[in-house]
Amino acid sequence: MGTDRDLKALIASAAGETEADLVLKNARILNVFTKELEEGDIAVKDGVIVGIGSYRGRVETDLKGRIVCPGLIDGHIHLESSMLSPSEFAKAVIPHGTTAVITDPHEIANVAGTDGISYMIESSKGLPLDVFFMLPSCVPSTPLDESGAELSALNLEPLYMQERVLGLAELMNSYGTVAGDEDIIAKINGAVSHGKAIDGHAPALTGNSLNAYVTAGVGSDHECFSFEEAREKLMRGQHIMIRQGTAAKNLNALLPLFDDKYCDRCLLVTDDKHPGDLISQGHIDYIVREAIKAGKSPYNAVKMASFNAAKYFGLKDRGAVAPGYRADLIVVSDLQDFTVERVYKDGRLVSLKGELTAEITKPPVDQGRYRRVRHSFNMHEVSAEDFLITSKGTKKRVIKVVPGEIITDEVIVDSASPEAEPDKDIIKIAVIERHKGTGHIGLGFVTGYGIKKGAIASSVAHDSHNLIVAGTNDEDMALAANTVRENEGGLAVVCDGKVLSSLALPLGGLMCEEDAATVEAKLSEMKAQARFLGVSEGIDPFMTLAFTALPVIPKLRIITKGVVDVNTQSYAPVLFD
Amino acid sequence: MGTDRDLKALIASAAGETEADLVLKNARILNVFTKELEEGDIAVKDGVIVGIGSYRGRVETDLKGRIVCPGLIDGHIHLESSMLSPSEFAKAVIPHGTTAVITDPHEIANVAGTDGISYMIESSKGLPLDVFFMLPSCVPSTPLDESGAELSALNLEPLYMQERVLGLAELMNSYGTVAGDEDIIAKINGAVSHGKAIDGHAPALTGNSLNAYVTAGVGSDHECFSFEEAREKLMRGQHIMIRQGTAAKNLNALLPLFDDKYCDRCLLVTDDKHPGDLISQGHIDYIVREAIKAGKSPYNAVKMASFNAAKYFGLKDRGAVAPGYRADLIVVSDLQDFTVERVYKDGRLVSLKGELTAEITKPPVDQGRYRRVRHSFNMHEVSAEDFLITSKGTKKRVIKVVPGEIITDEVIVDSASPEAEPDKDIIKIAVIERHKGTGHIGLGFVTGYGIKKGAIASSVAHDSHNLIVAGTNDEDMALAANTVRENEGGLAVVCDGKVLSSLALPLGGLMCEEDAATVEAKLSEMKAQARFLGVSEGIDPFMTLAFTALPVIPKLRIITKGVVDVNTQSYAPVLFD
């Protein structure tokens, strides 16, 4: 609530002395403060709720007893994970009742640094979806890796001045935090000095280490895999973000948090959400529905999905249907099915029965300034020779991917072959540095992925988003990699010297300007082709590949300079004796 | 949590790598987040809680299973009502477990304007009780009255820079707010532009007027007299301050607010609290005890008495026993009697078994700068003649005071006498302007007060704190008034030309430098003397007098220019036909 609003006009309208702009008549209002339904009209003036009661308005809509809830808020997402630009993302989530998201532009920051963050801020300006930002705290995620940028506390400092920046994003380096790492302390002090929130990311952290992490000022966690873990973190004062996204699904394990005793410090988040899931499931509304289906209180679920997130992030005028709150409202069918029928953003109807009613135009962005986002590929064409493994030995170290998990395992196989051995389910994998033209290529082997022919490449490769390619032969690998390179980012599926399909993701190699349905159709086609190449059941062809390059999750990963043992943070030879 | 603290040292101590300064061993900790008791050690470093678990410390205190709660917070008090200076007030409330109060220096501001507010800020600096401030929003309380100062939005503006200023205090002019009064809008915008809280004061406000008041940004109310009133305000998004003080007692009516459904947006306050009640009852601990006695959850009560207040005012590091929170802790006997046995402020033991263990020194204050506080009397000596009523008529308009209430009534008596008529329980009452030497004296009659002889005077006279005197004869009235004047403030009881007793309140005519016990002993003596003069049962001799001058509460009041009908905000003749 800034002081630029005409408070006097709002008050006059609230008092019933002047007509409201919009009155939603005969609503049943879900009151998040007392967790009950209340009957009445909702009066809106200048985008702000000014009264609940009996009102007249310039526009009156009879809701005939339908239920009105506050707009839903995703408390933690990496918007890039949708592969959509912010405006296309908005189009996809608004019909599901999302009126605000808090995004951590960690992916684009790893590609394009503060330019990437600024690009996301600019390209989400003025949308009928409020996009707030937490500043990436760990770019790169480990000093071992070669990302497109490094962000220090000093780099982040000016960004706190942006009005939609709410704090410091997930402090993934929990061990560094507990050890008092100077760079992390500086970043924490930066956020604190601006009075901002600090999000956590500390799976399984417990006891005195957790005490230290919380003492450092980390206010939330979205990595709880069990109720007991969440309960300990709650008791230490953290807010718990219950995550149910595409990559990680913790809802079932954390259902007890929806109970009265715990719910007030919990919020709902997706973390990563692919376009297909947005279309087929929904967004935060999906988590609310799932919780209700599991027998949890819809009042608690809605409060967690809106008010609790607003409160945690200090967004004082969101998350409730009450005077002075922003008129971000959703009308739902009932509290069982929880189908979002109408969405109002700042008092304007933006979606009706799942269809957008507002025109959403792409915010103008200075393309010259964001060349680094639009042209994020800085690498030479590769050839089959670049994928030759020249080291020797009788034992082969192989990264084992696990269905449904993002952790990997290590397998040692008796073999002296420097080639892929698809018959043994061993294929070759490479990560090509693509930000700085260094020519670095890390090479290794992977099992469990399943392809028997061809190659698959992706520039979505956590967290540094270099170009990752897996294949049964060096020629197809080179073709897949070069296809993505030519598209300036994206995905490609190649077989026997032919490109079966490719999806261009020219925004940082992570996102595109297409709409969700188009992207999803393409992705579905490509996934089918990947299955045709042989990708195993339970393995997501692209997501699994993307996480194989993340050197902060156990056990064996591959980056631009080779295969890394995550536990020791050191390189491990792929052929040895 | 500023950035001046040594975060690295805190983290190291939390991680158990360095010794804590203090460890409270074997505590049972009341966890406000999950409302349960938890066993463990509490580690404190640099005044901050760094861990719950198992710790070693330079000083270790075995609590042998005693219960530790967060320090208690009074969410709304006029500290001046204690008649004690801030340091003496601190001495009185710390043993009761109060570690922070949010005061509205409304009384001293009416006497000495922003000098009065600054004086309170300076003289509460560095105490082992954190004194926070809300800026008085309605000085004077009505334009009709003659106070010592007028405070505009512009006057308040620089005070928001003070670190202990948390917002704008109770917006008593609720009708002006609903009507969009420019001055009030400016004050609201001032608070909002600094991101500060705005407290309310709107007894019985309901419906669309309440909507308008809340739309204006008013976040709390402490004037609820019934549960239904509180429930409506809660549903509109206000925080409810449950008030149980010396003047107003709403606890019984509001007990349902201690239930799970409502408690999370409710806090505990005293508003006004006299030294005798502080000594005999306690402070916020008393309200917690009373709620527990009434069968309410001690977990909810403690949370309301600490965490909820901190949260409402944006005090992020208070109100919980958790890492990163300030080590403001109380040790209580159990959750039934709730006797405060130990109080720690910033990790330092400041009270043991009801006795202060820390030396509390008066903060140094520049006396020259605050002459206006120290010498707040600007009026000539008065004489009996000044109290002559010269108007004529056959009907006498009399202010009727009501036992146990602060509202007054109007009584019209057939009488042409311009004198007091003690046999009919009608005495004379006068309010003498004392701030600006105008010589104004308002004269009238009062019934229900009860004195049969003598006079009683006080410079505590809400809200303008002019000099009020009630008596059966003009000579004693003059003597009582002159006695208070000579003391530069305070109370006096006079009978038959003799001063029976007086209490000097030289700090703005409202407070003194004596300790609570001394002030209370004196007050008790004076109250006994007032009873000897005949003050009726159920009437507090001084408080009733003080409120008779408050022209914003119905129905008939007296100010410096005469008797006022509050409902019409106009003067009413005291003798008429």
HADDOCK unambig.tbl for C-alpha pairs under 7 A between the chains (distance, minus, plus):
assign (segid A and resid 2 and name CA) (segid B and resid 192 and name CA) 6.90 0.50 0.50
assign (segid A and resid 2 and name CA) (segid B and resid 193 and name CA) 6.49 0.50 0.50
assign (segid A and resid 3 and name CA) (segid B and resid 189 and name CA) 5.64 0.50 0.50
assign (segid A and resid 3 and name CA) (segid B and resid 192 and name CA) 6.76 0.50 0.50
assign (segid A and resid 3 and name CA) (segid B and resid 193 and name CA) 6.08 0.50 0.50
assign (segid A and resid 7 and name CA) (segid B and resid 216 and name CA) 6.64 0.50 0.50
assign (segid A and resid 8 and name CA) (segid B and resid 180 and name CA) 5.39 0.50 0.50
assign (segid A and resid 11 and name CA) (segid B and resid 178 and name CA) 6.41 0.50 0.50
assign (segid A and resid 11 and name CA) (segid B and resid 180 and name CA) 6.51 0.50 0.50
assign (segid A and resid 11 and name CA) (segid B and resid 212 and name CA) 4.89 0.50 0.50
assign (segid A and resid 11 and name CA) (segid B and resid 215 and name CA) 6.22 0.50 0.50
assign (segid A and resid 11 and name CA) (segid B and resid 216 and name CA) 6.21 0.50 0.50
assign (segid A and resid 14 and name CA) (segid B and resid 208 and name CA) 6.24 0.50 0.50
assign (segid A and resid 14 and name CA) (segid B and resid 211 and name CA) 5.75 0.50 0.50
assign (segid A and resid 14 and name CA) (segid B and resid 212 and name CA) 4.56 0.50 0.50
assign (segid A and resid 14 and name CA) (segid B and resid 215 and name CA) 6.99 0.50 0.50
assign (segid A and resid 15 and name CA) (segid B and resid 178 and name CA) 6.71 0.50 0.50
assign (segid A and resid 15 and name CA) (segid B and resid 208 and name CA) 5.09 0.50 0.50
assign (segid A and resid 15 and name CA) (segid B and resid 209 and name CA) 5.27 0.50 0.50
assign (segid A and resid 15 and name CA) (segid B and resid 211 and name CA) 6.78 0.50 0.50
assign (segid A and resid 15 and name CA) (segid B and resid 212 and name CA) 5.06 0.50 0.50
assign (segid A and resid 16 and name CA) (segid B and resid 208 and name CA) 6.69 0.50 0.50
assign (segid A and resid 31 and name CA) (segid B and resid 235 and name CA) 6.61 0.50 0.50
assign (segid A and resid 33 and name CA) (segid B and resid 234 and name CA) 6.68 0.50 0.50
assign (segid A and resid 33 and name CA) (segid B and resid 235 and name CA) 5.89 0.50 0.50
assign (segid A and resid 33 and name CA) (segid B and resid 237 and name CA) 6.78 0.50 0.50
assign (segid A and resid 34 and name CA) (segid B and resid 235 and name CA) 6.33 0.50 0.50
assign (segid A and resid 34 and name CA) (segid B and resid 261 and name CA) 5.97 0.50 0.50
assign (segid A and resid 34 and name CA) (segid B and resid 262 and name CA) 6.18 0.50 0.50
assign (segid A and resid 50 and name CA) (segid B and resid 211 and name CA) 6.42 0.50 0.50
assign (segid A and resid 50 and name CA) (segid B and resid 212 and name CA) 6.80 0.50 0.50
assign (segid A and resid 50 and name CA) (segid B and resid 215 and name CA) 5.64 0.50 0.50
assign (segid A and resid 51 and name CA) (segid B and resid 208 and name CA) 6.62 0.50 0.50
assign (segid A and resid 51 and name CA) (segid B and resid 211 and name CA) 5.01 0.50 0.50
assign (segid A and resid 53 and name CA) (segid B and resid 207 and name CA) 6.90 0.50 0.50
assign (segid A and resid 53 and name CA) (segid B and resid 208 and name CA) 6.93 0.50 0.50
assign (segid A and resid 178 and name CA) (segid B and resid 11 and name CA) 6.40 0.50 0.50
assign (segid A and resid 178 and name CA) (segid B and resid 15 and name CA) 6.72 0.50 0.50
assign (segid A and resid 180 and name CA) (segid B and resid 8 and name CA) 5.38 0.50 0.50
assign (segid A and resid 180 and name CA) (segid B and resid 11 and name CA) 6.52 0.50 0.50
assign (segid A and resid 189 and name CA) (segid B and resid 3 and name CA) 5.71 0.50 0.50
assign (segid A and resid 192 and name CA) (segid B and resid 2 and name CA) 6.97 0.50 0.50
assign (segid A and resid 192 and name CA) (segid B and resid 3 and name CA) 6.82 0.50 0.50
assign (segid A and resid 193 and name CA) (segid B and resid 2 and name CA) 6.56 0.50 0.50
assign (segid A and resid 193 and name CA) (segid B and resid 3 and name CA) 6.12 0.50 0.50
assign (segid A and resid 207 and name CA) (segid B and resid 53 and name CA) 6.91 0.50 0.50
assign (segid A and resid 208 and name CA) (segid B and resid 14 and name CA) 6.25 0.50 0.50
assign (segid A and resid 208 and name CA) (segid B and resid 15 and name CA) 5.11 0.50 0.50
assign (segid A and resid 208 and name CA) (segid B and resid 16 and name CA) 6.70 0.50 0.50
assign (segid A and resid 208 and name CA) (segid B and resid 51 and name CA) 6.63 0.50 0.50
assign (segid A and resid 208 and name CA) (segid B and resid 53 and name CA) 6.94 0.50 0.50
assign (segid A and resid 209 and name CA) (segid B and resid 15 and name CA) 5.28 0.50 0.50
assign (segid A and resid 211 and name CA) (segid B and resid 14 and name CA) 5.75 0.50 0.50
assign (segid A and resid 211 and name CA) (segid B and resid 15 and name CA) 6.80 0.50 0.50
assign (segid A and resid 211 and name CA) (segid B and resid 50 and name CA) 6.42 0.50 0.50
assign (segid A and resid 211 and name CA) (segid B and resid 51 and name CA) 5.03 0.50 0.50
assign (segid A and resid 211 and name CA) (segid B and resid 323 and name CA) 5.85 0.50 0.50
assign (segid A and resid 212 and name CA) (segid B and resid 11 and name CA) 4.88 0.50 0.50
assign (segid A and resid 212 and name CA) (segid B and resid 14 and name CA) 4.57 0.50 0.50
assign (segid A and resid 212 and name CA) (segid B and resid 15 and name CA) 5.07 0.50 0.50
assign (segid A and resid 212 and name CA) (segid B and resid 50 and name CA) 6.80 0.50 0.50
assign (segid A and resid 214 and name CA) (segid B and resid 323 and name CA) 5.84 0.50 0.50
assign (segid A and resid 214 and name CA) (segid B and resid 324 and name CA) 6.56 0.50 0.50
assign (segid A and resid 215 and name CA) (segid B and resid 11 and name CA) 6.21 0.50 0.50
assign (segid A and resid 215 and name CA) (segid B and resid 14 and name CA) 7.00 0.50 0.50
assign (segid A and resid 215 and name CA) (segid B and resid 50 and name CA) 5.65 0.50 0.50
assign (segid A and resid 215 and name CA) (segid B and resid 323 and name CA) 4.77 0.50 0.50
assign (segid A and resid 215 and name CA) (segid B and resid 324 and name CA) 4.20 0.50 0.50
assign (segid A and resid 216 and name CA) (segid B and resid 7 and name CA) 6.65 0.50 0.50
assign (segid A and resid 216 and name CA) (segid B and resid 11 and name CA) 6.21 0.50 0.50
assign (segid A and resid 216 and name CA) (segid B and resid 324 and name CA) 6.99 0.50 0.50
assign (segid A and resid 217 and name CA) (segid B and resid 324 and name CA) 6.49 0.50 0.50
assign (segid A and resid 234 and name CA) (segid B and resid 33 and name CA) 6.69 0.50 0.50
assign (segid A and resid 235 and name CA) (segid B and resid 31 and name CA) 6.61 0.50 0.50
assign (segid A and resid 235 and name CA) (segid B and resid 33 and name CA) 5.90 0.50 0.50
assign (segid A and resid 235 and name CA) (segid B and resid 34 and name CA) 6.36 0.50 0.50
assign (segid A and resid 236 and name CA) (segid B and resid 322 and name CA) 5.22 0.50 0.50
assign (segid A and resid 236 and name CA) (segid B and resid 323 and name CA) 6.36 0.50 0.50
assign (segid A and resid 237 and name CA) (segid B and resid 33 and name CA) 6.79 0.50 0.50
assign (segid A and resid 237 and name CA) (segid B and resid 322 and name CA) 6.04 0.50 0.50
assign (segid A and resid 261 and name CA) (segid B and resid 34 and name CA) 5.94 0.50 0.50
assign (segid A and resid 262 and name CA) (segid B and resid 34 and name CA) 6.18 0.50 0.50
assign (segid A and resid 322 and name CA) (segid B and resid 236 and name CA) 5.22 0.50 0.50
assign (segid A and resid 322 and name CA) (segid B and resid 237 and name CA) 6.05 0.50 0.50
assign (segid A and resid 323 and name CA) (segid B and resid 211 and name CA) 5.86 0.50 0.50
assign (segid A and resid 323 and name CA) (segid B and resid 214 and name CA) 5.85 0.50 0.50
assign (segid A and resid 323 and name CA) (segid B and resid 215 and name CA) 4.77 0.50 0.50
assign (segid A and resid 323 and name CA) (segid B and resid 236 and name CA) 6.37 0.50 0.50
assign (segid A and resid 324 and name CA) (segid B and resid 214 and name CA) 6.57 0.50 0.50
assign (segid A and resid 324 and name CA) (segid B and resid 215 and name CA) 4.21 0.50 0.50
assign (segid A and resid 324 and name CA) (segid B and resid 216 and name CA) 6.99 0.50 0.50
assign (segid A and resid 324 and name CA) (segid B and resid 217 and name CA) 6.52 0.50 0.50
